[in-house]
Amino acid sequence: MKDIMMMIKQIDRDHNGYVTSSELDDILKIKYPSLKTKDLIPIVTKFSSIQNRILIDYKKFRDWVLTGIKKIDEAI
């Protein structure tokens, strides 16, 4: 997740907390090549801005991923 956040911060030059859904899709597919054939847009749009559905709040996305990881760790 650290690498993904670093890549996002390079894209989010104005530090507004948002990247586009296609940018996040590209980042995830670069980091995890096995996702190249998957359509991730339906997943990442859950975290889109109310004002602009193309913009994704990457901190909410990060928190969702980390919560999922924590649940998996607790189950093990």
SVG drawing of the C-alpha trace seen along z (x, -y; Angstrom):
<svg xmlns="http://www.w3.org/2000/svg" viewBox="-22 -22 29 40">
<polyline fill="none" stroke="black" stroke-width="0.4" points="0.0,0.0 2.9,-2.3 4.1,-2.1 0.6,-2.8 0.3,-5.8 3.7,-7.1 2.6,-6.8 -0.7,-8.5 1.0,-11.4 3.2,-11.9 0.1,-12.3 -1.8,-14.4 0.5,-17.4 -1.9,-19.9 -2.5,-17.6 -6.3,-17.8 -6.8,-14.2 -8.2,-13.0 -7.0,-11.2 -9.1,-10.2 -10.6,-6.7 -8.5,-5.9 -5.3,-7.0 -6.0,-4.8 -6.9,-2.0 -3.6,-2.4 -1.6,-2.6 -3.2,0.6 -2.5,2.4 1.1,1.3 1.6,2.5 -0.4,5.7 0.0,7.0 -2.4,9.8 -5.2,7.2 -4.5,6.1 -7.5,8.0 -9.9,6.8 -12.3,3.9 -11.5,2.0 -13.5,-1.1 -16.7,0.3 -14.7,0.9 -12.9,-2.5 -15.9,-4.5 -17.3,-3.6 -14.9,-6.2 -15.7,-9.0 -16.4,-12.6 -20.0,-13.6 -19.3,-16.7 -17.3,-14.9 -17.8,-11.2 -14.5,-10.9 -12.4,-12.0 -11.6,-9.3 -10.9,-10.1 -7.8,-8.0 -7.6,-8.2 -11.0,-6.6 -9.9,-3.9 -6.7,-3.4 -8.7,-3.0 -11.1,-0.5 -8.1,1.6 -6.4,1.5 -9.6,2.4 -10.0,5.4 -6.4,6.5 -6.9,6.1 -10.0,8.3 -8.1,11.0 -5.2,10.8 -7.7,11.2 -9.3,14.2 -6.0,16.0"/>
</svg>
